[in-house]
Amino acid sequence: MSSILINNALIITMNPDRQVLQGSLLVENDRIACIGNGCRTADRVIDARGQVIIPGLIQTHVHLCQTIFRGQADDIPLMDWLQTRIWPLEGAHDPASIYYSALLGIGELFRGGTTSIIDMETVHHTESAFQAILDAGIRAVSGKCMMDRGPEGIGSLLEKTDTSIQQSVDLLEKWHGAGEGRLLYAFNPRFAISCSEAMLVQIRDLACQYNVAVHTHASENRDEIAIVQAERGMRNIVYFDHLGLTGNNLILAHCIWLDNAEMEILRRSGTRVVHCPSSNLKLGSGIAMIPQMLDLGIHVSIGADGAPCNNNLDQFVEMRTAALIQKPLHGPTAMPARQTFELATLGGASAMGLEQQIGSLEAGNKADLAMVNLNNLHCAPLNETDIYSQLVYQARSSDITLTMVDGQIVYENGRLATIDEANVMVQCQNAIKRVRKRIGI
């Protein structure tokens, strides 16, 4: 049995009572064994005096396959962004470029205290991303992107329906539960525009059969909604509900442009919504009605989206942005810091279906956590009476000093423990050159 004792920390538990404790946290193997005072000693003892321990941050919409496309598709509207840049780039990936793109993204996530993600890969080479997830040690719900019909620009990503379904099931049966349960599979139809109704119905039935999630995009852009309405005769959320896809295993990224009927569907069905504030701003998509959703009891969590539409994978940036963009619309009390921090921890755990294991620091939970140094000029003075405010409005990813997943330290004091950072940087630079050359840019 391996064990780590972290002493003298301010611990943000996110337990039902939202306790903030001064004391120790003991990790044994992959679990939190003790929290507070009276914890026994361990194989390794870390003095965290002056630092804060938080639950590992959880991002519920990420595209690891796109990390090497950072800076390749800036200042372009969504549909042009997809058709002229992202789809051609994704179609030009090879297994190695996918692998190193995923490692690049995971390394950034670890450095920023993110321990768990819901990830959408591209159509091809998904196993390379899965291998990177297992090698690096992140916790992930991930899956192959599915696209059996398409507008202009889809190119080599276009699949036959049966092929897409069979490849997805094969990946699920091989990889679901790998890494001692750290990797879970989800069906990933890209969005309604790129998926036939026949495929969506099969995905609905297979997700039920295998008891896994469905992760897709919805209502991100008004042009997208207009296309869906013209082709399917109804708006996005109404269409998904009509097909029987809505429910607590459906994870919808964005959901910016909703009407009252769609909001009610989301509330009634328990469908999960992922807010991606920076991506939505950068693509000019709009500002999601998050305070209204939360007032209705709709489940919301937060994600950075992909690197080419953000261009960072920084959950501290996402929390701050999520809180700030609502205040001009709804007043300064909208999206208070503690509520926003809950979306980035407990909200993410629930979206992943892992609320009994992660998202809070409690004895028996998985040891997924991060340590934050708030002894910096941009954080001083420490305000223990409103630590959530400091974490959301002041802290930065560079303040993270330790990240742990499943009891394994994956990042500590400037060094990634499971990723060769220098090699990944070189490999990614070579990979983006290969990918760009294949599509003639």
N, C-alpha and C positions, 0 to 999 in steps of 0.2 A: 504493500500500500504506500503510495506517495502522498505527501501532505505539504501544504504551504499555509503558514500562519501570517496574516497581515495585521500588524498592531498599530494602535494609536491613530486610527483613521476616523474621519467623519463619514458615516455610512448612510447613504440615501437608499433606504430599503425598498420603497414603493410597495410595501406590504399593505394589507387592507386598511391599517391605521395610518399609513404614510409616515411611519416612524423615521426620524433622523437620529441616529445613535452615534455616540463617541465610544470607540472601543475596537474590538478585534473581529476578524472574520477568518474562520478556519476552513480550508479546502482539503478534502480527502478524496483522492482519485478525481472523479468528474463532478462531485457534488459539494455543496456547501454543508459542512458538518456542524458548524456552530457560528453564531453571530452575536455580538454584544460583548459581555464580560464573562470571564470564567472559562474561556476556550483553552484546551490543553495545548501543549507545545507541538511542534511539527518538524519535519525533515529540514525545511527551510523557513526562516523567519524574516519577514520584510518589515522594516520600520517605515510606516506611512505617515509619520508625524507631519502635520500641516497639509495633508492631501485628502482628497475626497474619493470615496469608492462609490461608483454608480453601477446600476445594472448595465450590462452590455447594450449598446444602442442597436436598434433593429430597423433596418430599411426595407420597406416592403414593395419597392419597385425599382429594380436595377437591371441594366443590360451589361453584364460583364464582357460579352463579345464585342461591345462597342468601345471599350476603354481606349483602344489604340486609335480610335477615330476622333479623339479629342482635338478640337481646333480644325477639323476637316469640313465642318458643315455649319458655319456660324452665320447668323443674320439672314436666315432664310425662312419663309413661312412653312408650316408643318408639311403640307402635301408635297411641295417642291423639295423640302428637306429630305423627305423619304424617297421620292421618285428619282431625284437627280444625284443624290449623294449617298444616303444610308443604305438603301437597298442594293445599289451597285457595289458599294464597299463590302457589305455583308456577303454578297454573292461571290466575291473574290477572295474570301478567307480560305486558308488552308488549315490543316489540323494544328500545326505549330503556331500559326498566328492567333488562332482561337485560344490555345493553351496559355500563351504568354500575355495575351490581352486580359484573360481572366486573372492571372497572377498579378498583373499590374493593378487591376482594380481592387483585388483583395488586399494587396499590400497597402494601398491608400486607405481602404476601409479600416484595417487594423490600426493604422497610425492615428485614425480619428475616433477610435473607441467603438466602432461598429463590429458586432460579433455575429450577427445573423442577418440574412437577406432573403427576399423573394426575388428571384432572378429569371429573366426571360432571355434565352439564348436565341441564336439565329436558326435557320432551317437545317444547315449542314454542320457536321463535325461536333455535334453536341457532346460526345463522349470525351473529347479533349477538354472541354470546360469542366465536365464532371471530375475528370482526373485532377485538374488544377484545384478544384474545390476540396477534394480529399487530401491532396498533397499539402495544401496550405493550412487546412484545419478550420475553415470557417463553417458555420452552420447555415444551411441553405435549403430553400424550397426552389427547385429549378426544373426546367424542361425545355424540350425542343420547340422552336417556333413552328407554327403550322399555317400554311398559306396555299390553298388550292384554287384560288381564283385571284385575279389581280388587275388593278389599273396599270397604266403605263409605268414602266420602270422596274417592275417586279423581276423581270429577267430570269436568271437561273434559280431564283428562289421559288418559282412556281412549281407546285407539286401536283401529282395525281392524288385524289382523295384517298384512295385505298393505300397508297404508298405512305402518305403522311400519317394515317392512322396506324398502320402496321409498324412503322418505325418508332412512333411514340410509345406504343404498347411494348415493343421490344426493349426500349430504353427503360421504361418503367419497371418491367419485370427483372431486368439486370441490375439496376442501380438504386431503386427505391429502398431506403433504409440502410444504404451503404455507409461506411465510416461510423459504425456503431450507432446508426440512426441520425447522424448529422446531416445526411443528404436525403431529402424527400422529393419525390417527383410530383410535378403538376402538369396538366395539359395546358398548352400555351397557344391557343388560336390568336393570331396577331391582333386583329380587330374585325369587326363585321364586314368591312369592305373587302377584305382579302380572304374571306372564308365562306364557302358555300353553306347553304342551310343544311344540306345533307351531312356535311362534316360536323357542323355544330351540334346537330342532334346526336350523332354518334359519340361526340365528346361528352355530351351530357350523360349518356347512358354508361359510358366507360368510367367516367369520374365517379359515378354512383357505384358501379360494380367494384372498382378498386379502392373506393373510399379515399380519393385524393382530390386536391383542389383544382380549380380552373382559373387561370390567370390571364387576363386580356386587357386591352385598352378600350375605353368608351368615353364618348362625349368630350373629347379633348378640344375639338375645333369645330366651329360652326359649318365649315365646308364639309367636313367629315359627316356631320349629322345630316346635312342636306343630301349627301350621296346615299346614306343609309335609308333615309326617308323616301327618296325617289325609287330606290331599288327594292326595298322591303316593305314599303307602305306604312312604316311607323318609325318612331324615334328609337334610338339605341336601347335604352333601358326597357322600354315597352316591348321591343323586339326580343330581347333576351328573356324577359319574363314570359312572353308568348311561347317561347321555345322550351320553357321549363328550366332554364339555366340559372335563374336567380336563386339565391340561398346562401347560407353561411359558408359554403365551400367555393363561392365565386368571388374572386378578387379583381376589382375593377380599378385600373389606374386612371387618374385624372378626374373624370366626372365634373367638368367645369360647367357645361351648359345643360342644365336640367330644368324641367318644368315641375310644377307641383305634383303632377301625377307620377312622374318618375321618382321624385323624392319619397313619395308615399310607398312606391314599390320597394325602394331600397330599405325603408324603415320596416315594412311588413315582413320582408323576406329575410332580413338579417344579412344582406349582401355586404361585403367588405369594400370600402372605398379607400384608395390610396391617394393622398394629397402630395403633389410634386411641385411645390411653389416656385422654386428657381427655374425649373424647366418650363413651367407654364408662363413665367414672365419672359424668359429669353426667346421662346418661340412666339411670343405675342398671343398666346392662346386665350388668356383671360385669368380671372381670379375665381377659384372655386368657392362656393357658398358654404364654407366649413362651419362657421358659427351656427347657421341655420340647420345644417345636418346634425350637428352635435345636440342642438336643442330638441330635435326630433327623435334623438336616440339612435341615429345612424352610426354604424361603426366606422371610425376613421383612423388611419395610421399615416405614416410619412415615409417618403422615399426621395432619393435624389434624381431618379431616372438615369439615363445613360450619360456618359461623359461628353458626347458631342452636342448635347442640348442643355448643358448645365453650366460650366464644364468641369465641375468638381463632384466628388462623392462624399461630401462632408455633411454629416448629420447635424453638426452644430450650426452650420450655415442654414440648413433647411429649417431647423427649429426657430431660429431667430427670424428668418424670412416669413415663415408660416404665421408667427405671432404678429409681426409688424404690418404685413400687407392688409390685414383686416381692420386695423385701427382707424385709418382714414374713412373707411366705409361704415363702421359700426361703433366707433368711439374707443377710447383708450382702455376700457375694461374688457374689450373683446379679446379672446384668445390669451388669457393670462398665462404666465410662465409655467405654473405647475400643471395646468391642463395640457399645455403644449408638450411638456416633458413626458407626461403620461402617454400621449400619442406616439412618442418616439421610443417608448419602452413597453408598457403594458399593451398599448394598442397594437404594436407590431407583433407581440407574442400571441395575441388573440387571432390576428390575421393569419398567422402561421399555423394556428391550431395547437399551439404549445403553451398556452397560458398557465398550465399547471407545472411547467418546467422552467420557463425563462421569463424575463421581463421584470422580475423583482428579486431581491436578495433575501431569501428565507431559507432556513435549515431544511434540507432535503431537495431544494431546487438544483438545477444544473449550475455549475460554477462558470457562468458567463458574466464577466464583469470588466470594468475599466477603472483605472485610477487617474484622477485629474489633479494636476498641480495648479491651484488658484493663487499661488504666491508669485504673482506677476503684476507688473505695473497696470496692465489693462483690466485686472480683476480686483486689485487692492482698493479699499480695505475689505477683508473678508466679512461677509454679512451672514452669519449663521442663522439669523431669524428669517431670512428669505433666500435660502440657498438655491432654490429653483430659478429665481431671477438671475442669479449670477451664472448659473449653468446655461440658461437660454440666451441671455442678452450679452454676456461678457466673455464666457469661455470660448476657446478656439480648439480646433483639432490638434494644434501644436502643443496644447497644454496636457495632452494625454501622455502619461509616463508608463503605463502598463495596460495591456489588453490580454484577457484570458478567455479561452473558449473550451468548454468541457474539462476545466481544470488544468489545461495546458496553456502556459504563457506563450503567446504568439508574437508579442511585441513588448519590448521593455527598454526604456531609456535610450531611444533613438535607434534601436536595432530590431529588425524583423527576425524572429527566431526560426521561422519555417519557410522563408522565401529569400533567395539570393538576390538581393535588390539590385546590385550592380549588373548581374547577368541579365535580369529581367529587363532592365533599361536598354541594354544593348540589343537583346533579342527583339524587343518591341520596335526599336528604331529600324532594324532590318525588316521586320514584318510589315510595317506600314509602307515601306518602299516597295516591297513585293506586291502588296495588295493594290496600291495606287497604280503600279505599272500594268497590272492585269486589266485595269479598266481605262488605261490611257490618260491618267492625270499625274 
